[in-house]
Amino acid sequence: MRKAGYSVIFDATHSVQRQAEQGLDSGDGRVGPILAKAAMAAGCDGIFMEVHENPARAFSDGSTQIPLKDLPKHLRMLKAIMLPFPGRGIDHIARPIRASLLGSAQFGPGTL
């Protein structure tokens, strides 16, 4: 993808979803930030995460969403992981470029 001129973005929260009985989504939101760190260390250009003030009250995907209050610490860690990589500027992670009423936030190139 990178050779074609596209950034590689990892979807951390949807990656931890599991199909539950009766078609209801389930998953473990605590694993999303761990996978996000691994993706940044592996060379991804950005991370997509769903965040919510209270994931338990989210309209969908609540079990995999990151609590909004935890987002700053995760962003600091992701930023620290990517800094040593040459050719990857800080502007790959920082501020949301999209936030919906459901709490989605995407972090990627040019968002600082």
Secondary structure, DSSP 8 states (H G I E B T S, - for coil): -GGGT---EEETTGGGEEE-GGG-EEE-TTHHHHHHHHHHHHT-SEEEEEEESSGGG-SS-GGG-EEGGGHHHHHHHHHHHHTTSTT--GGGSSS-S-B-TT-EEEE-TT--
